[in-house]
């Protein structure tokens, strides 16, 4: 890793409030290496009371190094959201640009953007979507289809009490979605 990029990583690590991050890790019982990517050198460690700030720092350091070395512009890894902009990308873009366009922009050479690395610690996130095109929003809901299948399975097994309860939940869902319209 380039020396200036290593300085960026060190500054990110030094700038974070590790006492708060460690406390949140303990509260949510988060381990190390719980992201969906495989990052070389990062070993998974389940939550335990032994988890230290240095374990969490090591995780972030390895993720940042992985992002920079592989020129990944953004990644979400466990509780970390990393955004990376490498100034070398802009230089490569300039070299690939059409010569006529380069003449127009040539005067703006001094407007280069420095490399930028951003790390956000976000241990809890939620993302919801809504299908606005659907006539019946409830029927397009994945939970609705799961409940429907569960009800069908309960009827097939002649478990009518469970089927009735699931049907009541489905009716509440349909009533709630029609009231929202």
N, C-alpha and C positions, 0 to 999 in steps of 0.2 A: 504494500500500500504506500502511496506517495506520502511524503513527510507532511505536506500541508493538509492532506485528508486525515492523517493520523491526529493532527492537532485539532481538527474539527471534532473527531470522535472524542478526544480527551476533554474538550470544552463542554460537549454535550453531557458527558458522564459527570463532570465536575459541577455542572449547573443545576442538576436535578435535586429535589428535596428527597433524599434517600430515606430519611426517617419516616416521612409520610408514605412513601411508596412501600416501604417494608411493612408498615402498619396496615395498609390496605391489602397487601398480599396476604397478611395473616388473617385479616377479617374475612376476605373472600376465599381463603384457603387455596390460593393459587400456587402451583408448583412452577418449576422451571422447564422450558422447552415444550410448552403446551400449544405451540402454534401448529398450523397445518403444513408448513414447509419443512423440508429436511435441510437443516443447516449444518454443514460439516463442523465437527468439533464441539457442537452444542449437545450436551447429554441431558436427557430428560431426568428430572428429579421431582418426584411427587411431593406434595405439600407435607411438611412436618414442622414441628417446633424448632428443629435444627436449622431451618432455612435462614440464611443471613443476608444482610444487605450486599455483601460481596458476591453471593450467588446470583442475585438479581442484576447487579452491575455487570457481572460476567456474561449473563444472558444478553443484556442490551449491547455490550461491546461486540459480542460475536454476531449478533443480528446486524448491527451497523457495518461491521467489517464485510459481512456477506453482501449487503446491499451495495456498498461502494465498489467492492471488487467485481461484482457481477453487473454493475451499472443498472440497477433496478430503480425505476423512478418512484414507485410506491409499493409498500408491502404492509400488510397487517399480520402481525405475528403475536399470538396470545393477546396480552393487554397492550402491546406496543403498536403504534401506527408510525411508520417511518416514511418520510418524503425526502427524495434526493434529487437535486439538480446539479449536474456536473457541467461546469463552464466549457469543458472540452466538447460537449455536444453542440454548443453554439458555434464553436470554431469549425467543427466538421460540417455543420450545416452551411456555414459561409463558403467553405471550399466546394461544396456540391452545388451551390447556387449558380444560376445562369449568369454569365458575365455581364449582360445588360442590366440585370437586377442588381448585381454587385456594384455597378457604377453609381446607381441611384442611392444605394445604402452606404457606399464607401465613405461618405462624410461622417457617418455615425459610428465609426470604428471605436471611438472612445466610450461608447455606451454599453460596453460588455457587462454582463451580469456575472458576479462571482459565484463560485460553487456554493450551494446551500444544502444544509442537512438539517432536517427537523424531526424530532422524536416527540411523540405525544403518548403519554401514559393514560390509557383509558380502560380500566378493568371491567367496565360494564357498559355495553352498548346494546341498542335495539334498533332494528330496521324493519319497518312495516311497509307493505305496499297495498294498494287497493286497485282493483280492476274496475275502472270507471265505465268501461264499454259494456259491461255485462248488464243484462236486464235484471237478473236475479243475483245480486252480489253474494248472497249466502251460498247459493249452489256452486259458485266458482271458488269458494273458500276451501282450501285443502282440509281444514278441520271438519267442514260439512261433509266432504266426501268420505273422510275417515269414519265419522260418526255413522254415516249411512251404511258403510260396509260393516261396521260393528253391529248395527241393528239387524242387517240382513243375516249376519252370522248367528246372532242370538235367536232370530226366528227359525233359522235352519236347525239349530240345536234345541228348539222348542223351549227356550228360556224366555218366556213371554214377559215375565216381570222386568227383566233387564231390557228387553226390546221396548217396553212401554216407557221406561225411564229415559232411554236414549231418544225415543220419539218426542218425549216432552222437551228434552234439551233442544232438539232440532226445531220444534215448534217455537220455542223461546227465541232461538237464533233467527228464524224467519220473521217473527213478530218484531224483534229488535231492528232488523235491517229494513223492514218496511216502514217503521216509525222514523228511521233516519232519513228516508227519502223526502 
